[in-house]
C-alpha cells in the first residue's frame, strides 16, 4: 500500500470514528433530554396533585368519606371529561 493510500485509509477511519463519536454524543444528549422531560412532567403532576388536594381542602371536600367519593367518581369523571378537551399525545404524561 502506498503512503497516499495509507493516508486516505487513516483519514477515512478517523472520520468514521468521529461520526461514531458524534452519534454517541447525540444519543447521550437525547437520553438526557428525555430524562429532563420526564422530570418536568413528574414535577407538573406533583404540582397538580398538590393543587387538587388544596382545592378539596379549601372546599372542605376532604371531609367526605372515601366510600362516597368512590361511588361518585364515575359521574365526576364524566362531567370533567365533558368540560375539558382530550389531551393530545404530545401533552400526555404517561410515565
C-alpha positions as CSV (number, residue, x, y, z in Angstrom):
1,X,0.0,0.0,0.0
2,X,1.4,3.4,-0.9
3,X,1.8,6.2,1.5
4,X,-1.0,8.2,-0.1
5,X,-3.4,5.2,0.1
6,X,-2.5,4.7,3.7
7,X,-3.2,8.4,4.5
8,X,-6.6,8.1,2.8
9,X,-7.4,5.0,4.8
10,X,-6.4,6.6,8.1
11,X,-8.4,9.7,7.3
12,X,-11.4,7.6,6.5
13,X,-11.0,5.7,9.8
14,X,-10.7,9.0,11.7
15,X,-13.9,10.3,10.0
16,X,-15.7,7.1,10.8
17,X,-14.7,7.3,14.5
18,X,-15.5,11.0,14.5
19,X,-19.0,10.3,13.2
20,X,-19.5,7.5,15.7
21,X,-18.4,9.8,18.5
22,X,-20.9,12.5,17.3
23,X,-23.6,9.9,17.1
24,X,-22.8,8.7,20.6
25,X,-22.8,12.3,21.9
26,X,-26.2,12.9,20.2
27,X,-27.7,9.8,21.7
28,X,-26.4,10.9,25.2
29,X,-28.0,14.3,24.7
30,X,-31.3,12.7,23.6
31,X,-31.3,10.5,26.7
32,X,-30.6,13.5,28.9
33,X,-33.4,15.5,27.3
34,X,-35.8,12.6,27.8
35,X,-34.8,12.4,31.4
36,X,-35.3,16.2,31.7
37,X,-38.7,15.9,30.1
38,X,-39.8,13.0,32.5
39,X,-38.6,15.1,35.5
40,X,-40.6,18.1,34.2
41,X,-43.7,16.0,33.7
42,X,-43.3,14.5,37.2
43,X,-42.9,17.9,38.8
44,X,-46.0,19.1,36.9
45,X,-48.0,16.1,38.0
46,X,-46.9,16.6,41.7
47,X,-47.8,20.3,41.4
48,X,-51.2,19.5,40.1
49,X,-51.8,16.9,42.8
50,X,-51.0,19.5,45.5
51,X,-53.3,22.0,43.8
52,X,-56.2,19.5,43.6
53,X,-55.7,18.4,47.2
54,X,-55.6,22.1,48.3
55,X,-58.8,22.7,46.4
56,X,-60.5,19.8,48.1
57,X,-59.4,21.0,51.5
58,X,-60.5,24.6,50.7
59,X,-63.9,23.4,49.7
60,X,-64.0,21.0,52.7
61,X,-64.5,18.1,50.3
62,X,-61.7,16.2,52.2
63,X,-64.3,15.6,54.9
64,X,-66.4,13.4,52.6
65,X,-65.8,9.7,53.3
66,X,-63.7,7.8,50.7
67,X,-66.6,5.4,50.0
68,X,-68.8,8.2,48.9
69,X,-66.0,9.5,46.6
70,X,-65.6,6.1,45.2
71,X,-69.3,5.9,44.4
72,X,-69.5,9.3,42.9
73,X,-66.2,9.1,40.9
74,X,-67.6,7.7,37.7
75,X,-70.1,10.6,37.5
76,X,-67.3,13.2,38.4
77,X,-65.1,11.7,35.7
78,X,-67.9,12.0,33.1
79,X,-68.5,15.7,34.0
80,X,-64.8,16.5,33.9
81,X,-64.4,14.7,30.5
82,X,-67.2,16.8,29.0
83,X,-65.6,20.0,30.4
84,X,-62.0,19.5,29.1
85,X,-60.8,18.7,25.7
86,X,-58.9,15.4,25.5
87,X,-55.1,15.7,25.9
88,X,-53.0,15.4,22.8
89,X,-50.3,12.8,22.6
90,X,-47.6,15.5,22.8
91,X,-49.0,16.8,26.0
92,X,-49.7,13.5,27.7
93,X,-47.6,12.3,30.5
94,X,-47.9,8.5,30.5
95,X,-45.0,7.9,32.7
